């Protein structure tokens, strides 16, 4: 199979899709067969490894931006720029212009906040990467494959983008310039305090949406419902109460949609989480998006051979995330929820 054809097959395999006359299973088989043709033995692999890496990079660079866009589309603007190019985002200016400020996160976890008085601003990027180890003998035996390495790298780079976005969002909680009316820090869920954050967004003529991980959403339901009594009525429609009964979560909080941020674990013991369970964000669903994400250049891959002849494959890509921390969105931190966030994601 030609290299260019194998690149296209790799993209379909990474997306879990199939072109005409293929099934998803046959796409995976074709990709593995094509890789084996390029690496039937150790020496052939060494001769062709850069062609193999090029195939993997092509698939990764096609899939990662789309995965990020699918996950962050409701709240983020995403730019993919070439190597050495700047990701320039336009800022809407108007009567609230002087109230806007930018919170940008660096890999060191240090947040810089500054006044933004221009119509455009740049989101800088930093190299973020990881490594996977492949044992060539196990690859020849079919126990490991370059496809698995590709999937690991793709997942890792995608999570790295989420990590930077989360750092920037969490950093905006106490950023200089954020009004007290735009944040709540409480050891429990207080429905009236959440309503105040929602009203802040509505005051700017925008439609609010609550974005929160499942732990936060679960803590909202029981405290927010007012039971029917002699002198008062329940807040929620019976359908909403049925949703809580059936799923354990609410989907609408006093007319405001609740969108769950997918949660996952970063360790095999399922004790540390990927998303901060204490944080919820009340963001406008229309108008300017507050999260800005930049992906620069291609994914870069290089390898290193260990003493046991296993191969470490290192991959990195330049990426960055910033938050346009305006006065038209809010943050709620419920410190009563156990903090399980992985320190590497804080």
Secondary structure, 3 states (H helix, E strand, C coil): CCHHHHHHHHHHHHHCCCCCCCCHHHHHHHHHHHHHHHCCCHHHHHHHHHHHHHHHHHHHHHHHHHHHHHHHCCCEEEEEECCCCCEEEECCCCCCHHHCEEEEECCCCCEEEEECCCCEEEECCEEEEEEEEECHHHHHHCCCCHHHHHHHHHHHHHHHHHHHHHHHHHHCCCCCCCCHHHEEEECCCCHHHHHHHHHHHHHCCCCEEEEEEHHHHHHHHHHHCCCCCCCCCCCCCHHHHHHHHHHCCCCEECCEEEEEECCCECCCCCCCECCCCCEEEEEECCCCCCEEEEEEEEEEEEEEECCCCCEEEEEEEEEEEEEECCCCCEEEEECCCCCCECHHHC
